[in-house]
Amino acid sequence: MQEHSQLEVTARAERGKNAARRLRVTGKVPATLYGLGKDPESIALDTRAMVRILNNPSGHNRVFDLQGGAHGHAMAVDWQSDPVTGKLLHIDMKRLDLTTKIRVKVAVETFGVAYGVKTEGGLEDVILREIEVECLPEDIPASIRIDVTELKAGESVRASEIPDGEKYTIASPGALTIMRIVGKRTLEADADIEEEAAGEAVVEGEEAEKEKEGE
């Protein structure tokens, strides 16, 4: 069972950009709490505490016990940061009913050295870094681990091939390719395609220059 984290929340009455700026100066970040058929609540959270949690992979999908300006269980489902400074600007919090299943994205991890890499000189290519699962909030796995030891060059792992866990089921479409072992031929073909595309771009550029000179 996933451990809960207590989170101190402050209710905020002021809204708008100016109010948000003033709030951030005090070391707090504005947030919106919604879900479970209740009206959204405007709240504020400690910025440093939330940055520390959100920057840690184990902090994603964490269940919070809200205290202070709001109560109940919640999860951070989205957040915005300043593209230049990286400063946390806003967080969306979703209320949780611990007895109702939810869908969340969980990190995918591979382990083992694939036969196609070790023996056939291929390359492991992870296409999706996350996969969607369905489970109770307290049963969210930290990650989904995939054993790639037996995979040969040209073989892949699709979502439908990943077994359900004891307390969760895989919810992503079964046809999604999670990872694959790329063989030498594929690598060489990709390189040839890239080289050919680069050559065509150079030719097109030269022709464009000639047309300009002829005008």
Backbone as ProteinMPNN parsed JSONL, in Angstrom:
{"seq_chain_A": "MQEHSQLEVTARAERGKNAARRLRVTGKVPATLYGLGKDPESIALDTRAMVRILNNPSGHNRVFDLQGGAHGHAMAVDWQSDPVTGKLLHIDMKRLDLTTKIRVKVAVETFGVAYGVKTEGGLEDVILREIEVECLPEDIPASIRIDVTELKAGESVRASEIPDGEKYTIASPGALTIMRIVGKRTLEADADIEEEAAGEAVVEGEEAEKEKEGE", "coords_chain_A": {"N_chain_A": [[0.843, -1.204, 0.0], [0.519, 2.209, -0.833], [2.232, 4.809, 0.838], [0.821, 7.598, 2.562], [1.12, 11.181, 2.256], [1.214, 13.926, 4.349], [-0.205, 17.069, 3.756], [-0.071, 20.443, 4.103], [-2.503, 22.875, 3.653], [-3.605, 26.038, 2.457], [-6.42, 28.084, 2.373], [-7.377, 30.278, -0.259], [-8.601, 33.455, -0.96], [-8.348, 35.493, -2.807], [-8.087, 35.89, -6.341], [-6.691, 35.68, -9.695], [-4.041, 37.129, -11.778], [-2.396, 39.086, -10.516], [-2.867, 38.626, -7.803], [-1.87, 36.042, -7.655], [0.839, 36.471, -8.161], [1.565, 37.979, -5.906], [1.162, 36.043, -3.98], [3.083, 34.115, -4.607], [5.404, 35.44, -3.934], [5.43, 35.206, -1.218], [6.29, 32.672, -0.83], [4.571, 30.666, -1.466], [2.566, 28.595, -3.633], [-0.054, 28.986, -5.976], [-2.981, 26.915, -6.23], [-5.478, 24.672, -7.557], [-8.173, 22.844, -6.382], [-10.105, 20.117, -7.284], [-12.859, 17.949, -8.381], [-14.705, 14.825, -7.71], [-17.327, 15.645, -7.908], [-17.637, 18.018, -6.528], [-17.529, 21.586, -5.89], [-14.881, 23.533, -7.333], [-11.961, 24.425, -5.423], [-9.989, 27.15, -4.398], [-6.714, 27.107, -3.473], [-3.61, 27.299, -1.564], [-0.191, 26.249, -1.588], [2.861, 25.174, -0.004], [5.677, 26.266, -1.668], [8.397, 25.315, -1.811], [8.223, 22.763, -0.652], [6.499, 21.461, -2.449], [7.938, 21.587, -4.867], [10.106, 19.991, -4.232], [8.831, 17.531, -3.956], [7.563, 17.123, -6.496], [9.741, 17.1, -8.218], [10.906, 14.748, -7.694], [10.908, 11.477, -8.868], [9.507, 9.525, -7.41], [7.618, 11.02, -6.242], [5.561, 11.532, -7.964], [2.178, 10.756, -8.62], [1.593, 10.57, -5.958], [-0.324, 10.147, -2.995], [-2.043, 12.532, -1.173], [-2.822, 13.631, 2.113], [-4.901, 16.065, 2.878], [-4.679, 18.979, 4.888], [-5.681, 21.654, 7.07], [-6.569, 24.351, 5.237], [-8.167, 22.855, 3.557], [-9.675, 19.612, 3.232], [-9.424, 15.996, 3.118], [-8.501, 13.557, 0.585], [-6.047, 13.806, -2.004], [-4.442, 14.312, -5.231], [-1.66, 15.486, -7.096], [-2.169, 16.404, -10.327], [-1.469, 17.916, -12.488], [0.81, 20.521, -13.418], [2.236, 23.798, -13.785], [5.136, 25.461, -14.946], [7.421, 28.238, -15.042], [8.721, 28.89, -18.218], [11.228, 30.015, -18.569], [12.538, 30.623, -16.069], [11.928, 28.363, -14.651], [10.447, 28.336, -12.387], [7.899, 27.216, -10.204], [4.529, 27.644, -11.014], [1.737, 27.059, -10.866], [-0.597, 24.597, -9.628], [-2.631, 21.79, -10.282], [-4.871, 20.031, -8.378], [-6.39, 16.936, -7.733], [-9.281, 15.646, -6.23], [-9.588, 12.623, -4.324], [-11.253, 9.489, -4.026], [-10.666, 6.964, -1.989], [-11.72, 4.466, -2.319], [-12.417, 4.119, -4.894], [-11.47, 3.217, -8.164], [-8.86, 4.587, -10.222], [-7.35, 6.002, -13.185], [-3.991, 6.213, -14.043], [-0.76, 7.382, -15.17], [2.192, 5.488, -15.247], [5.673, 5.079, -14.675], [7.804, 3.312, -16.976], [10.14, 0.707, -16.72], [12.968, -1.033, -17.904], [14.703, -4.157, -17.564], [17.593, -6.288, -17.426], [19.747, -7.683, -20.016], [19.095, -7.626, -23.332], [18.879, -10.397, -25.61], [19.116, -9.761, -28.284], [20.654, -7.479, -28.146], [22.976, -8.164, -26.736], [23.985, -10.419, -28.15], [23.384, -10.12, -30.888], [24.118, -7.604, -31.625], [22.327, -5.489, -31.573], [20.139, -2.717, -30.644], [18.576, -1.375, -27.779], [15.486, 0.137, -27.805], [13.497, 2.294, -26.278], [10.275, 3.243, -26.553], [7.944, 4.294, -25.327], [7.829, 5.958, -22.283], [6.107, 5.831, -20.239], [3.218, 4.111, -18.988], [-0.293, 3.479, -18.935], [-2.235, 2.681, -16.098], [-4.854, 1.043, -14.218], [-6.247, 1.289, -11.053], [-6.796, 1.205, -7.449], [-6.294, 4.277, -5.623], [-4.37, 3.933, -3.565], [-2.945, 1.787, -4.411], [-1.236, 2.275, -6.485], [1.452, 1.457, -8.528], [5.009, 2.013, -8.181], [6.515, 1.82, -10.479], [6.484, 0.122, -13.687], [8.014, -2.818, -14.428], [9.898, -4.319, -17.008], [11.092, -7.308, -18.273], [13.654, -7.766, -20.482], [15.364, -9.677, -21.35], [15.101, -12.005, -23.049], [14.488, -11.023, -25.529], [14.878, -10.739, -29.043], [16.61, -9.313, -31.902], [14.551, -7.147, -33.733], [12.272, -7.827, -32.404], [9.563, -6.831, -30.219], [7.863, -5.215, -27.434], [4.556, -5.023, -26.623], [1.773, -3.198, -25.192], [-0.255, -4.979, -24.618], [1.111, -7.256, -23.988], [2.171, -6.978, -21.532], [1.88, -8.134, -18.327], [-0.915, -7.936, -16.03], [-0.803, -6.506, -12.743], [-0.897, -7.6, -9.293], [-2.584, -5.86, -8.005], [-3.326, -4.029, -9.875], [-4.373, -3.151, -13.223], [-3.362, -3.179, -16.653], [-4.041, -0.374, -18.575], [-3.567, 0.954, -20.93], [-3.942, 1.111, -24.551], [-3.794, -2.051, -26.138], [-2.307, -2.347, -28.509], [-0.228, -0.567, -28.473], [3.215, 0.023, -28.822], [5.701, -0.517, -26.543], [8.483, -0.866, -26.156], [11.348, -1.837, -28.166], [13.68, -4.047, -29.831], [16.118, -2.988, -31.82], [17.589, -4.036, -34.781], [20.799, -4.393, -36.512], [20.437, -3.977, -39.267], [18.158, -2.384, -39.389], [19.069, -0.112, -38.059], [21.08, 0.705, -39.846], [19.522, 1.182, -42.105], [17.92, 3.298, -41.193], [19.907, 5.201, -40.854], [20.716, 5.534, -43.504], [18.41, 6.621, -44.593], [18.253, 9.065, -43.22], [20.632, 10.222, -44.142], [20.097, 10.418, -46.863], [17.902, 12.148, -46.819], [19.13, 14.429, -45.821], [20.847, 14.977, -47.929], [19.029, 15.564, -49.98], [17.934, 17.872, -48.953], [20.086, 19.622, -49.113], [20.442, 19.777, -51.893], [17.972, 20.895, -52.646], [18.247, 23.33, -51.396], [20.387, 24.443, -52.812], [19.249, 24.653, -55.351], [17.247, 26.486, -54.842], [18.783, 28.748, -54.28], [19.934, 29.198, -56.779], [17.664, 29.876, -58.239], [17.005, 32.287, -57.03], [19.191, 33.834, -57.763], [18.755, 33.983, -60.469], [16.591, 35.618, -60.698]], "CA_chain_A": [[0.0, 0.0, 0.0], [1.282, 3.446, -0.918], [2.172, 5.667, 2.018], [0.266, 8.934, 2.35], [1.917, 12.321, 2.695], [0.389, 15.016, 4.849], [0.04, 18.3, 3.024], [-0.737, 21.606, 4.687], [-3.161, 23.668, 2.618], [-4.181, 27.316, 2.881], [-7.475, 28.567, 1.482], [-7.086, 31.622, -0.767], [-9.807, 34.146, -1.395], [-8.028, 36.315, -3.969], [-7.744, 35.207, -7.579], [-6.143, 36.56, -10.719], [-2.588, 37.122, -11.945], [-1.73, 39.911, -9.508], [-2.964, 37.921, -6.525], [-0.962, 34.899, -7.746], [2.209, 36.989, -8.014], [1.777, 38.328, -4.49], [1.206, 34.796, -3.227], [4.368, 33.457, -4.864], [6.432, 36.18, -3.195], [5.405, 34.718, 0.17], [6.796, 31.299, -0.773], [3.495, 29.711, -1.705], [2.153, 28.468, -5.025], [-1.512, 28.821, -6.086], [-3.435, 25.612, -6.715], [-6.923, 24.474, -7.644], [-8.594, 21.516, -5.95], [-11.379, 19.827, -7.941], [-13.199, 16.536, -8.502], [-15.711, 14.168, -6.868], [-18.603, 16.342, -8.003], [-17.671, 19.193, -5.653], [-17.058, 22.83, -6.5], [-13.433, 23.741, -7.228], [-11.492, 25.26, -4.32], [-8.716, 27.829, -4.619], [-5.874, 26.874, -2.303], [-2.193, 27.63, -1.71], [0.688, 25.224, -1.047], [4.242, 25.596, 0.193], [6.378, 26.074, -2.935], [9.584, 24.469, -1.67], [7.801, 21.387, -0.382], [5.928, 20.883, -3.658], [9.018, 21.412, -5.846], [10.88, 18.822, -3.79], [8.024, 16.339, -4.228], [7.317, 16.955, -7.925], [11.0, 16.833, -8.914], [11.308, 13.389, -7.357], [10.039, 10.521, -9.564], [8.641, 8.828, -6.463], [6.593, 11.957, -5.796], [4.438, 11.513, -8.898], [1.088, 9.858, -8.217], [1.534, 10.458, -4.494], [-1.61, 10.465, -2.364], [-1.874, 13.506, -0.096], [-3.869, 13.888, 3.098], [-4.956, 17.521, 3.002], [-4.954, 19.52, 6.217], [-5.705, 23.111, 7.14], [-7.612, 25.04, 4.467], [-8.991, 21.88, 2.831], [-9.541, 18.283, 3.842], [-9.66, 14.863, 2.236], [-7.341, 12.998, -0.111], [-5.892, 14.412, -3.329], [-3.222, 13.999, -5.982], [-1.27, 16.518, -8.065], [-2.323, 15.803, -11.646], [-0.868, 18.773, -13.515], [1.432, 21.718, -12.863], [2.864, 24.678, -14.766], [6.352, 26.13, -14.499], [7.889, 29.301, -15.932], [9.639, 28.282, -19.197], [12.558, 30.632, -18.498], [13.144, 30.473, -14.741], [11.622, 27.053, -14.083], [9.718, 28.51, -11.133], [6.565, 26.608, -10.167], [3.521, 28.704, -11.113], [0.379, 26.641, -10.491], [-0.782, 23.155, -9.531], [-3.996, 21.264, -10.269], [-5.016, 18.908, -7.449], [-7.638, 16.207, -7.933], [-9.761, 14.923, -5.05], [-9.604, 11.174, -4.486], [-12.024, 8.581, -3.189], [-9.745, 5.837, -1.879], [-12.405, 3.203, -2.635], [-12.751, 4.148, -6.32], [-10.292, 3.066, -9.02], [-8.524, 5.705, -11.101], [-6.343, 5.7, -14.207], [-2.816, 7.082, -13.95], [0.406, 6.945, -15.938], [3.268, 4.998, -14.393], [6.935, 4.936, -15.404], [8.197, 1.985, -17.457], [11.565, 0.42, -16.553], [13.397, -2.32, -18.451], [15.854, -4.744, -16.869], [18.203, -7.385, -18.151], [20.365, -7.348, -21.304], [18.385, -8.364, -24.373], [19.665, -11.28, -26.478], [19.372, -9.019, -29.516], [21.696, -6.488, -27.887], [24.185, -8.859, -26.288], [24.493, -11.392, -29.121], [23.161, -9.731, -32.276], [24.605, -6.247, -31.866], [21.219, -4.545, -31.74], [20.006, -1.584, -29.724], [17.291, -1.282, -27.081], [14.805, 1.392, -28.114], [12.293, 2.48, -25.461], [9.42, 4.193, -27.266], [7.094, 4.947, -24.339], [8.431, 5.984, -20.952], [5.035, 5.655, -19.26], [2.082, 3.299, -19.411], [-1.459, 3.777, -18.098], [-2.767, 1.56, -15.309], [-6.077, 1.318, -13.465], [-6.183, 0.679, -9.729], [-7.168, 2.105, -6.356], [-5.237, 5.267, -5.4], [-3.322, 3.461, -2.67], [-2.277, 0.634, -5.02], [-0.487, 2.696, -7.672], [2.839, 0.986, -8.46], [6.031, 3.039, -8.415], [6.906, 1.675, -11.881], [6.213, -1.165, -14.313], [9.305, -3.34, -14.87], [9.802, -5.246, -18.132], [12.288, -8.131, -18.485], [13.922, -7.793, -21.924], [16.464, -10.627, -21.56], [14.889, -12.969, -24.132], [14.113, -10.37, -26.782], [15.833, -10.771, -30.146], [16.531, -8.17, -32.81], [13.303, -7.102, -34.487], [11.137, -8.104, -31.532], [9.112, -5.683, -29.427], [6.916, -5.47, -26.348], [3.365, -4.181, -26.707], [1.061, -3.054, -23.927], [-1.05, -6.187, -24.391], [1.991, -8.323, -23.536], [2.592, -6.699, -20.16], [0.872, -8.737, -17.434], [-1.488, -7.121, -14.959], [-0.243, -6.753, -11.418], [-1.827, -8.151, -8.309], [-3.55, -4.848, -7.594], [-3.571, -3.062, -10.947], [-4.496, -3.692, -14.575], [-2.835, -2.299, -17.687], [-5.178, 0.306, -19.205], [-3.178, 1.506, -22.233], [-4.351, 0.266, -25.681], [-2.894, -3.181, -26.287], [-1.468, -2.274, -29.708], [0.877, 0.371, -28.27], [4.543, -0.561, -28.665], [6.391, 0.103, -25.413], [9.9, -0.859, -26.503], [11.72, -2.804, -29.2], [15.103, -4.255, -30.045], [16.397, -2.608, -33.199], [18.743, -4.749, -35.309], [21.78, -3.623, -37.279], [19.888, -3.585, -40.569], [17.243, -1.257, -39.162], [19.895, 1.041, -37.734], [21.731, 1.138, -41.076], [18.482, 1.736, -42.976], [17.557, 4.609, -40.647], [21.018, 6.106, -41.136], [20.674, 5.827, -44.932], [17.272, 7.521, -44.82], [18.642, 10.383, -42.713], [21.65, 10.764, -45.04], [19.42, 10.763, -48.11], [17.085, 13.339, -46.559], [20.05, 15.559, -45.692], [21.323, 15.275, -49.275], [17.942, 16.207, -50.711], [17.779, 19.223, -48.409], [21.182, 20.42, -49.658], [20.129, 20.009, -53.309], [16.864, 21.85, -52.704], [18.782, 24.631, -51.005], [21.193, 24.962, -53.917], [18.336, 25.043, -56.429], [16.56, 27.714, -54.416], [19.736, 29.834, -54.414], [20.074, 29.48, -58.197], [16.449, 30.574, -58.671], [17.106, 33.667, -56.546], [20.2, 34.543, -58.571], [18.208, 34.173, -61.817], [15.479, 36.588, -60.681]], "C_chain_A": [[0.876, 1.25, 0.0], [1.114, 4.285, 0.349], [1.598, 7.037, 1.648], [1.256, 9.99, 2.819], [0.971, 13.407, 3.17], [0.78, 16.305, 4.137], [-0.779, 19.436, 3.618], [-1.23, 22.52, 3.573], [-3.719, 24.952, 3.22], [-5.258, 27.719, 1.881], [-7.103, 29.962, 1.006], [-8.362, 32.227, -1.354], [-9.565, 34.948, -2.662], [-7.661, 35.448, -5.169], [-7.197, 36.21, -8.58], [-4.623, 36.568, -10.707], [-1.866, 37.908, -10.858], [-1.733, 39.23, -8.145], [-1.997, 36.735, -6.505], [0.486, 35.34, -7.572], [2.51, 37.32, -6.559], [1.924, 37.076, -3.64], [2.562, 34.114, -3.393], [5.51, 34.142, -4.122], [6.528, 35.687, -1.754], [5.902, 33.277, 0.293], [5.721, 30.245, -0.955], [3.121, 29.712, -3.181], [0.635, 28.276, -5.074], [-1.863, 27.458, -6.663], [-4.953, 25.586, -6.753], [-7.233, 23.026, -7.298], [-9.969, 21.236, -6.555], [-11.647, 18.319, -7.924], [-14.239, 16.068, -7.508], [-17.041, 14.923, -6.84], [-18.735, 17.556, -7.116], [-17.169, 20.423, -6.406], [-15.542, 22.95, -6.341], [-13.102, 24.669, -6.055], [-10.146, 25.871, -4.692], [-7.889, 27.708, -3.348], [-4.443, 27.31, -2.6], [-1.363, 26.57, -0.996], [2.095, 25.782, -0.876], [5.055, 25.255, -1.065], [7.552, 25.111, -2.808], [9.221, 23.005, -1.478], [7.286, 20.728, -1.651], [6.991, 20.667, -4.74], [9.829, 20.17, -5.507], [10.134, 17.529, -4.127], [7.899, 16.086, -5.729], [8.584, 16.658, -8.72], [11.529, 15.43, -8.635], [10.371, 12.404, -8.057], [9.079, 9.788, -8.635], [7.528, 9.732, -5.954], [5.383, 12.015, -6.724], [3.432, 10.457, -8.453], [1.004, 9.681, -6.704], [0.155, 10.865, -3.98], [-1.358, 11.386, -1.176], [-3.085, 13.511, 0.828], [-3.876, 15.389, 3.353], [-5.348, 17.944, 4.409], [-4.945, 21.038, 6.163], [-6.867, 23.696, 6.385], [-8.483, 24.139, 3.64], [-8.73, 20.507, 3.434], [-9.869, 17.19, 2.82], [-8.367, 14.374, 1.607], [-7.275, 13.601, -1.514], [-4.561, 14.001, -3.947], [-2.933, 15.162, -6.926], [-1.307, 15.895, -9.456], [-1.732, 16.648, -12.764], [-0.253, 19.987, -12.832], [2.14, 22.481, -13.974], [4.082, 25.363, -14.141], [6.725, 27.2, -15.507], [8.912, 28.714, -16.904], [11.059, 28.829, -19.136], [13.237, 30.34, -17.162], [12.931, 29.088, -14.13], [10.826, 27.131, -12.794], [8.31, 27.93, -11.239], [5.503, 27.701, -10.101], [2.14, 28.299, -10.603], [0.29, 25.127, -10.484], [-2.273, 22.832, -9.558], [-4.011, 20.03, -9.375], [-6.372, 18.255, -7.657], [-8.028, 15.451, -6.667], [-9.842, 13.426, -5.342], [-10.576, 10.514, -3.523], [-11.202, 7.296, -3.14], [-10.386, 4.495, -2.199], [-12.783, 3.109, -4.119], [-11.49, 4.088, -7.164], [-10.104, 4.291, -9.918], [-7.524, 5.212, -12.151], [-5.206, 6.715, -14.089], [-1.704, 6.528, -14.83], [1.547, 6.614, -14.979], [4.518, 4.796, -15.25], [7.196, 3.48, -15.797], [9.704, 1.833, -17.289], [11.874, -0.943, -17.17], [14.568, -2.836, -17.624], [16.329, -5.977, -17.609], [18.836, -6.884, -19.443], [19.734, -8.229, -22.37], [19.356, -9.21, -25.204], [20.049, -10.535, -27.765], [20.428, -7.952, -29.368], [23.022, -7.186, -27.603], [24.812, -9.716, -27.374], [24.406, -10.916, -30.561], [23.568, -8.303, -32.595], [23.525, -5.219, -32.095], [21.226, -3.446, -30.691], [18.628, -1.598, -29.083], [16.685, 0.097, -27.297], [13.503, 1.471, -27.323], [11.459, 3.589, -26.094], [8.524, 4.974, -26.313], [7.733, 4.842, -22.962], [7.392, 5.782, -19.854], [3.941, 4.773, -19.855], [0.932, 3.549, -18.441], [-1.938, 2.517, -17.378], [-4.046, 2.008, -14.618], [-6.008, 0.57, -12.147], [-6.733, 1.656, -8.688], [-6.009, 3.064, -6.098], [-4.076, 4.773, -4.537], [-2.526, 2.289, -3.245], [-1.481, 0.992, -6.27], [0.962, 2.215, -7.559], [3.822, 2.123, -8.741], [6.481, 3.011, -9.873], [6.459, 0.3, -12.375], [7.535, -1.664, -14.89], [9.113, -4.419, -15.943], [11.132, -5.975, -18.297], [12.516, -8.277, -19.989], [14.959, -8.853, -22.298], [16.301, -11.5, -22.792], [14.599, -12.324, -25.485], [15.24, -10.409, -27.815], [15.644, -9.538, -31.024], [15.259, -8.256, -33.643], [12.071, -7.375, -33.644], [10.806, -6.884, -30.671], [8.19, -6.143, -28.302], [5.762, -4.48, -26.488], [2.657, -4.162, -25.358], [0.273, -4.314, -23.589], [-0.214, -7.342, -23.843], [2.504, -8.112, -22.112], [1.516, -7.234, -19.213], [0.343, -7.745, -16.407], [-0.802, -7.466, -13.644], [-1.301, -7.329, -10.493], [-2.935, -7.162, -7.977], [-3.806, -3.783, -8.667], [-3.714, -3.798, -12.275], [-3.932, -2.674, -15.562], [-4.006, -1.706, -18.464], [-4.833, 0.913, -20.564], [-3.651, 0.576, -23.351], [-3.316, -0.833, -25.94], [-1.939, -3.09, -27.453], [-0.264, -1.347, -29.535], [2.191, -0.383, -28.079], [5.281, 0.195, -27.566], [7.884, 0.218, -25.688], [10.176, -1.923, -27.554], [13.24, -2.961, -29.217], [15.365, -4.016, -31.522], [17.667, -3.309, -33.66], [19.65, -3.854, -36.123], [21.198, -3.113, -38.588], [18.969, -2.382, -40.446], [18.018, 0.014, -38.883], [20.549, 1.612, -38.992], [20.725, 1.775, -42.026], [18.065, 3.126, -42.513], [18.635, 5.632, -40.968], [21.017, 6.51, -42.608], [19.563, 6.811, -45.258], [17.619, 8.94, -44.387], [19.653, 11.042, -43.639], [21.035, 11.222, -46.354], [18.597, 12.027, -47.955], [17.963, 14.581, -46.468], [20.565, 15.978, -47.066], [20.28, 16.001, -50.096], [17.754, 17.642, -50.247], [18.857, 20.148, -48.977], [20.9, 20.783, -51.111], [19.02, 21.044, -53.456], [17.34, 23.255, -52.357], [19.578, 25.274, -52.118], [20.305, 25.429, -55.06], [17.609, 26.334, -56.098], [17.478, 28.92, -54.592], [19.881, 30.223, -55.88], [18.878, 30.258, -58.743], [16.481, 32.041, -58.239], [18.06, 34.491, -57.399], [19.664, 34.853, -59.952], [17.104, 35.185, -61.86], [15.966, 38.001, -60.975]], "O_chain_A": [[1.854, 1.335, 0.743], [0.007, 4.449, 0.862], [1.857, 7.563, 0.565], [2.114, 9.731, 3.663], [0.029, 13.766, 2.464], [1.963, 16.585, 3.945], [-2.01, 19.398, 3.635], [-0.477, 22.89, 2.672], [-4.235, 24.959, 4.338], [-5.025, 27.696, 0.672], [-6.567, 30.753, 1.781], [-9.085, 31.597, -2.126], [-10.459, 35.077, -3.499], [-7.011, 34.412, -5.031], [-7.23, 37.42, -8.356], [-3.991, 36.086, -9.766], [-0.846, 37.459, -10.337], [-0.735, 39.252, -7.424], [-1.378, 36.449, -5.48], [1.27, 34.66, -6.911], [3.576, 36.983, -6.043], [2.712, 37.046, -2.694], [3.122, 33.596, -2.427], [6.475, 33.488, -3.727], [7.595, 35.749, -1.145], [5.933, 32.722, 1.391], [5.928, 29.073, -0.639], [3.33, 30.697, -3.889], [0.09, 27.49, -4.299], [-1.127, 26.915, -7.487], [-5.624, 26.365, -6.077], [-6.636, 22.1, -7.848], [-10.899, 22.02, -6.367], [-10.8, 17.523, -7.519], [-14.615, 16.794, -6.588], [-17.786, 14.845, -5.863], [-19.836, 18.084, -6.958], [-16.479, 20.314, -7.419], [-14.985, 22.519, -5.332], [-13.865, 25.581, -5.737], [-9.274, 25.193, -5.234], [-8.308, 28.149, -2.278], [-4.106, 27.647, -3.735], [-1.756, 26.054, 0.05], [2.468, 26.754, -1.534], [5.113, 24.096, -1.476], [7.686, 24.189, -3.612], [9.837, 22.118, -2.069], [7.594, 19.565, -1.913], [6.946, 19.667, -5.456], [10.193, 19.393, -6.39], [10.75, 16.546, -4.538], [8.105, 14.962, -6.186], [8.517, 16.034, -9.779], [12.486, 14.982, -9.266], [9.158, 12.479, -7.865], [7.959, 9.465, -9.03], [6.595, 9.261, -5.305], [4.314, 12.482, -6.334], [3.81, 9.391, -7.968], [0.393, 8.723, -6.231], [-0.45, 11.814, -4.478], [-0.567, 11.071, -0.288], [-4.227, 13.407, 0.379], [-2.958, 15.92, 3.977], [-6.226, 17.35, 5.036], [-4.282, 21.636, 5.314], [-8.017, 23.573, 6.808], [-9.464, 24.607, 3.063], [-7.699, 20.273, 4.063], [-10.507, 17.443, 1.798], [-7.274, 14.735, 2.045], [-8.303, 13.872, -2.134], [-3.689, 13.432, -3.291], [-3.854, 15.754, -7.489], [-0.558, 14.959, -9.734], [-1.518, 16.151, -13.869], [-0.735, 20.431, -11.789], [2.582, 21.902, -14.966], [4.063, 25.781, -12.983], [6.391, 27.092, -16.687], [9.882, 28.098, -16.464], [11.995, 28.178, -19.602], [14.373, 29.868, -17.127], [13.65, 28.684, -13.217], [10.557, 26.105, -12.169], [7.619, 28.128, -12.238], [5.562, 28.58, -9.241], [1.45, 29.103, -9.977], [0.999, 24.448, -11.226], [-3.076, 23.521, -8.929], [-3.246, 19.09, -9.595], [-7.388, 18.943, -7.749], [-7.223, 14.713, -6.099], [-10.129, 13.017, -6.467], [-10.708, 10.918, -2.367], [-11.063, 6.614, -4.156], [-9.687, 3.491, -2.336], [-13.398, 2.131, -4.545], [-10.54, 4.828, -6.91], [-11.072, 4.94, -10.316], [-6.934, 4.14, -12.012], [-5.439, 7.923, -14.042], [-1.708, 5.35, -15.188], [1.827, 7.354, -14.036], [4.426, 4.391, -16.408], [6.862, 2.549, -15.065], [10.465, 2.723, -17.67], [11.122, -1.898, -16.978], [15.33, -2.055, -17.053], [15.566, -6.626, -18.324], [18.511, -5.795, -19.917], [19.836, -9.454, -22.305], [20.488, -8.807, -25.468], [21.167, -10.67, -28.263], [21.043, -7.55, -30.356], [24.057, -6.833, -28.168], [26.035, -9.743, -27.512], [25.258, -11.264, -31.378], [23.382, -7.843, -33.721], [23.762, -4.193, -32.733], [22.194, -3.274, -29.95], [17.625, -1.809, -29.765], [17.317, 1.11, -26.998], [12.525, 0.8, -27.653], [11.892, 4.74, -26.159], [8.359, 6.184, -26.47], [8.129, 3.759, -22.533], [7.737, 5.586, -18.689], [3.77, 4.706, -21.072], [1.159, 3.802, -17.258], [-2.034, 1.44, -17.967], [-4.291, 3.204, -14.454], [-5.744, -0.632, -12.117], [-7.089, 2.789, -9.011], [-4.855, 2.706, -6.331], [-2.928, 5.156, -4.761], [-1.549, 1.845, -2.642], [-1.093, 0.106, -7.032], [1.635, 2.539, -6.58], [3.5, 3.074, -9.452], [6.793, 4.055, -10.445], [6.102, -0.572, -11.583], [8.119, -1.004, -15.751], [8.276, -5.311, -15.801], [12.177, -5.342, -18.444], [11.68, -8.842, -20.694], [15.385, -8.915, -23.451], [17.271, -11.718, -23.517], [14.479, -13.029, -26.488], [16.4, -10.147, -27.499], [14.654, -8.816, -30.905], [14.932, -9.309, -34.19], [10.947, -7.181, -34.106], [11.654, -6.025, -30.429], [7.794, -7.307, -28.235], [5.961, -3.265, -26.475], [2.911, -5.002, -24.496], [0.145, -4.678, -22.42], [-0.762, -8.299, -23.296], [3.19, -8.971, -21.559], [0.36, -6.82, -19.298], [1.052, -6.838, -15.971], [-0.29, -8.57, -13.461], [-2.454, -7.516, -10.88], [-4.071, -7.55, -7.703], [-4.431, -2.759, -8.393], [-3.238, -4.923, -12.43], [-4.011, -1.465, -15.34], [-4.865, -2.439, -18.955], [-5.734, 1.347, -21.282], [-3.755, -0.631, -23.133], [-2.112, -0.573, -25.957], [-0.863, -3.687, -27.412], [0.633, -1.349, -30.377], [2.272, -1.311, -27.275], [5.463, 1.41, -27.656], [8.48, 1.274, -25.478], [9.347, -2.798, -27.803], [13.978, -2.127, -28.692], [14.883, -4.763, -32.373], [18.708, -3.196, -33.013], [19.32, -2.699, -36.395], [21.429, -1.968, -38.977], [18.992, -1.477, -41.28], [17.684, 1.084, -39.392], [20.579, 2.826, -39.193], [21.021, 2.779, -42.674], [17.877, 4.028, -43.33], [18.339, 6.777, -41.31], [21.277, 7.666, -42.94], [19.732, 7.713, -46.079], [17.32, 9.902, -45.094], [19.576, 12.241, -43.906], [21.395, 12.268, -46.893], [18.585, 12.881, -48.842], [17.602, 15.647, -46.965], [20.707, 17.168, -47.348], [20.597, 16.942, -50.824], [17.452, 18.526, -51.049], [18.588, 21.309, -49.285], [21.086, 21.927, -51.524], [19.111, 21.954, -54.28], [16.895, 24.239, -52.947], [19.478, 26.477, -52.357], [20.562, 26.467, -55.67], [17.382, 27.173, -56.97], [17.027, 29.99, -55.0], [19.946, 31.407, -56.211], [19.02, 31.156, -59.573], [16.047, 32.925, -58.977], [17.806, 35.652, -57.718], [20.048, 35.853, -60.558], [16.695, 35.594, -62.947], [15.166, 38.937, -61.0]]}, "name": "protein", "num_of_chains": 1, "seq": "MQEHSQLEVTARAERGKNAARRLRVTGKVPATLYGLGKDPESIALDTRAMVRILNNPSGHNRVFDLQGGAHGHAMAVDWQSDPVTGKLLHIDMKRLDLTTKIRVKVAVETFGVAYGVKTEGGLEDVILREIEVECLPEDIPASIRIDVTELKAGESVRASEIPDGEKYTIASPGALTIMRIVGKRTLEADADIEEEAAGEAVVEGEEAEKEKEGE"}
